[in-house]
Amino acid sequence: MSIGETITALALFAVSAVVTPAPTAPAARAEWAWPLDPRPPVVRAFDPPDQPWLAGHRGVDLATRVDATVHTPTGGRISFTGTIAGRGVVVVAHANGLRSTFEPVRDAPPLGTAVSRSEPIGTVGAAAGHCAPATCLHWGVIRGRTYLDPLGLLGRAPIILLPLS
């Protein structure tokens, strides 16, 4: 892991504590859309760590190209734009306490801007990341301190059977 990736992981850890799959209710699928168009291949899936402080992948990486338009997956308000570990980060606060995080993104709307589902919120930046030499968009979803699988909000998360006891 590079120094930049370590700093990014630590910055994201500061707002996380627990990682769980996202709900897959039919209503959620109808309200959420892919942040890239056309629908991109998933390069790296959500891989929650066993403990919040351990390594894992707290989102999904979507194959794309530099300058591709990033769209908000559902309505909300721009709650953060800035640089973390040399990469542009955009956060959109949604209803029910959910927040989507995207990186690397540049040309984001101003802080506080209301955005509708599928509205452009920036373009993919050229910052090197863990997909190098390819380009990808990292999309994370957080509720409070809990990371969710973004694909679950699209109805595409894997089904996980848990014991009854």
Summary of the structure (lengths in Angstrom):
residues: 165
radius of gyration: 14.9
end to end distance: 37.7
largest distance: 49.2
contacts: 499
relative contact order: 0.26
helix: 15%
strand: 35%
